[in-house]
Amino acid sequence: MSLFGQLAEQALGALAGSSAQNGQNPLIQIAGSLLQQQGGITGLLEKFNSAGLGEQMSSWISTGDNLPVDGAQISDALGHGTIADIAGKLGLPADQISGGLAQMLPQLIDKMTPDGSTGGSNDLLEQGLGALGALFNQPRA
């Protein structure tokens, strides 16, 4: 997994605070992988814009309140096939996967964009590291 994927996984882990069989919530790994596969926050924003969810995603990036999404909207944005593939790999119902992602993605995006901007692609890693430091109350070295 790339450094970006690891950062996303750690941030989600801190937000979710739950564990699975191996000590890790599988949705945490999935959300991190989805961010990586979609080209980070900017790529995911494009996908959500195409699905008519640009306003919701923009609210997660901005410094204001996060607009909610539901599992059906996540499935529409990411593709039903993507959700079904994930569900099949984990042996969980697709609606559980999409519902979990609907809860986690707004929080993750919000924490990774503390200044209300996605910044340039080179700044994304810095933002992720800064968000992780804030989550763990540790300044970056």
Buried (B, 14 or more C-beta within 10 A) or exposed (E): EEEBBBBBBBBBBBBBEEEEEEEBBBBBBBBBBBBBEBBBBBBBBBBBBEBEBBEBBBBBBBEEEBBEBEBEBBBBBBEEEBBBEBBEEBEBEBBBBBBBBBBBBBBBBBBBBEEEEBBEEEEBBEBBBBBBEBBEEEEEE
